[in-house]
Amino acid sequence: MIAFIDLAAQQARIRPQLDAAVARVLAHGAYVMGPEVRDFEQRLADFCGAKLALSCANGTDALALPLMAWGIGAGDAVFCPSFTFAATPEVIPWTGATPVFVDILADTYNLDPESLEAAIEAVKAQGHLRPAAVIAVDLFGQSADYPRLAEVCRRHELKLIADSAQGFGATLGGEHPIRWADVATTSFFPAKPLGCYGDGGAVLTNDPALWDRMDSLRVHGKAVKGDRALGEYDPKYLNARIGMNSRLDTLQAAILIEKLAVFSDEIERRQVVAARYAKGLAPACLSVPTVIEGGVSTWAQYVIEHAMRDGLAAHLKSQGVPTAVYYPVPMHRQAPYAHFPQAPGGLPISDAKAATVLALPMHPYLEPDVQDRIIAALRGFNG
Ligand SMILES: *Cc1c(COP(=O)(O)O)cnc(C)c1O
């Protein structure tokens, strides 16, 4: 069976650096908030041109932390796509706020600025909820249309979060999403383009006061600069707000420093793999993904569409080619989320895409001959 994502190939490439990094942490023993954590945060911020990065326990908490830090809660509406991983809408009811589902663009699968605008106007007209924030998702690795989304958010005075769990490293016109968004978040789940060896996440921001509040929230609301005179007490035991425990392990930070060092090269390799798929599939009239103009995707997933998707997946499986469906049921069709409001006119694109999308094996170390076998298997489907 061909690998869907080959983490072993990456590990083999940087194994000596990883062993040395882990050994350094075992030697100093600062397993929580050790020196590698701050070092990694600085490198991560530098990588995408953000002032600051705040690491945390996973990409879900990374979405919750800014919402909590802004005081978003009951009576607030937070707009997000339905065609995404559960974590995107999940954090909204955590705070007491209400998710409002917005449709996506048919070509990029990312938030549709017109559906967003219509949803905001509808919420305002109803008058029950106060529009507060938007969570855009960089689905499958490519940047959402931030210039247009940020313009809508500015006009309606909404905070903008870029959920870059899949798209960390993606650019639009050479700029990362944090150029437009108030915060960008990411996940270091192992299968993400920049993953660690467990769970991890981060929030990027250019706002030092917001960073301080999120730093407090990730450690049980510990008192931070500006909260009050700390006197002689350990600030760990002075709690200025209700927070949580959401820290990135020092071991994971040490591993991520080594993975970040090869990340740019891996993004380039992913472009080569994506281009080879496009060249092999387009002439056979198979759909290939569209990238927003000026965008560079991290290709977290390489997603094609087919009217006989399930038959194609079964055919590929019989040829030793694994595939996956992201996402078979959009969030507004899932029981716990079905009662939340939607953009006027519903979410026809999200519903339609769920039936046709199919993700192919994609990683930076996919060898050309293996990829050609995948392409041949695809071309051999008589559906
Ligand atoms: C993976 C993912 C998350 C959550 O990340 P975890 O680290 O698993 O909590 C959030 N949003 C999207 C779009 C994701 O793909």
The ligand as a Gaussian input file, in Angstrom:
#p B3LYP/6-31G(d) Opt

LIG

0 1
 C       -6.607000      20.094000      12.500000
 C       -7.473000      21.273000      12.460000
 C       -7.783000      22.024000      13.615000
 C       -7.480000      21.590000      15.020000
 O       -6.238000      21.161000      15.319000
 P       -5.932000      20.169000      16.541000
 O       -4.481000      20.407000      16.775000
 O       -6.241000      18.782000      16.084000
 O       -6.751000      20.583000      17.718000
 C       -8.513000      23.193000      13.463000
 N       -8.939000      23.592000      12.266000
 C       -8.692000      22.899000      11.132000
 C       -9.181000      23.431000       9.829000
 C       -7.958000      21.711000      11.193000
 O       -7.722000      21.027000      10.063000

